[in-house]
Amino acid sequence: MKLGVWVYFLILIFIIPACKSSENEIVRQTQLAESSVPAYDSIDWSKETHFEKLTPAEKREKFEQISSFFNQEWIPTNASGGLIVAWKGQIIFEGYTGYSDWEKKIPIDANTPIHIASVSKVLTALAVLKLIQFHKLDPEAEVSSYLKGFPYENVKVVDLLTHRSGLPNYLSLSDDKQYWDNSKMMSNQDVLDLLITKKPPISFLAGSKFTYNNTNYLLLAMIIEKVTGLTYPKAMKQMVFDPLGMTHTFVMEFDKDANRVSKSYYRNGREWGYDHLDKTYGDKNIYSTPRDLLKMDIAMYSPNFLPKEIKEIAWKGYSYEKKGIKNYGFGIRMLEWDNGDKLLYHKGLWHGNRSTYVRDYKDEVCVIALGNRLNKSVYESMGLVSLFHQYSFPAPIPESKEDSLKLAQPDDEVLDSDPLSKNDSKTENPVSSEGGNNESENGGTD
């Protein structure tokens, strides 16, 4: 028998089975990782919560007020997106307007996922909390214990969650030529590699004060990947989205999804294209719908969602260096008043996408507004919570057509910033602002 024939038989006998065995081992390891990852319970969360039944009259009064706002503040200003207001687990108002693709005139409806910008941080934090619950992740552990080569000492996971890390903001680094060539797309791994190899200086000692910083949640996404053995998109789907029934929610994977997701627009209707920062995730890049986010909010009321002690550490403030009402917990902003009132919320801004999520857990009110065309109405929707409780800011309900036109005037065509200096936070209007706690926002995401 010729040598070539012997080689052929050796390949058949030894090499091909070895390759198949290797492939099977990879599949087995992946399945093992997935089966060992903690996740929220896959149950009907609406049956896990018990809300007081509203009367038709109660619903009608609030519906008429919110409809007035939507018809006079969203539609005339070319807002594009969706708004849901729920009270005691029941939808009081739901409305959609505009297009996911204005050129093709594809209308936005209840099933249209929109980029939720920094409201993504709420969901990233939920995954972290589940890992904390099952002792897979220690919030007091240093980041370097999870991310090999991480060069900054004494930065803990809790510092990332609460924006008290002092780390450089990757949004700023990406536009500095000494750190990055912004003609290239930047990934999460690129950011970590940059921190390791260049070690740009910190802004302050970790734990000493608050500065809103997207690097924190980008790194948290990488920690989720390290702990679970899954990619962040897979981990979020398995741990959070699927169990909570969020069927139209996903992490945008740029190479796969860039051409199929809803588009983003400037105020004048011009399409807002992608840039070098559209590949990073954890701090942003989750697409969702108002209905899906409401499912998340309703599930949070269940005692089975998270243990009470986990909720307590997550939904309390961590930054009290200066007096004021604004603070930040684990992936959630909050307003805390001297009379005991407390309001949880988060806003987001990325390109033309804006998002607002408000949770008044005492009065069981939820406001969710998402938009893909730059417009102030999405942020103003936060004020609707004042229809249900007398907060220090008014509900944005116009009393007349003249008042409506005043409210509808467009604000500056810039990425808004809110210093939120706590020195004057007693008097500022949190509805129209969108920034951090003690420091101004960096970059274009809230």
DAPE-V441832 format. One record per run of one state. SS is the DSSP state (hx for helix, st for strand, lp for the rest). FROM is the first residue (numbers start at 1). TO is the last residue. If there is no record, write none. Layout:
<<SS	FROM	TO> <SS	FROM	TO>>
This chain:
<<lp	1	2> <hx	3	35> <lp	36	44> <hx	45	47> <lp	48	55> <hx	56	77> <lp	78	80> <st	81	87> <lp	88	89> <st	90	97> <lp	98	98> <st	99	101> <lp	102	105> <st	106	107> <lp	108	113> <st	114	115> <lp	116	116> <hx	117	133> <lp	134	141> <st	142	142> <hx	143	145> <lp	146	155> <st	156	156> <hx	157	161> <lp	162	169> <hx	170	173> <lp	174	187> <hx	188	198> <lp	199	213> <hx	214	228> <lp	229	231> <hx	232	241> <lp	242	249> <st	250	251> <lp	252	253> <hx	254	257> <lp	258	264> <st	265	265> <lp	266	270> <st	271	271> <lp	272	285> <st	286	288> <lp	289	289> <hx	290	299> <lp	300	307> <hx	308	314> <lp	315	325> <st	326	328> <lp	329	332> <st	333	336> <lp	337	341> <st	342	350> <lp	351	352> <st	353	360> <lp	361	364> <st	365	371> <lp	372	372> <st	373	373> <lp	374	376> <hx	377	387> <lp	388	400> <hx	401	407> <lp	408	446>>
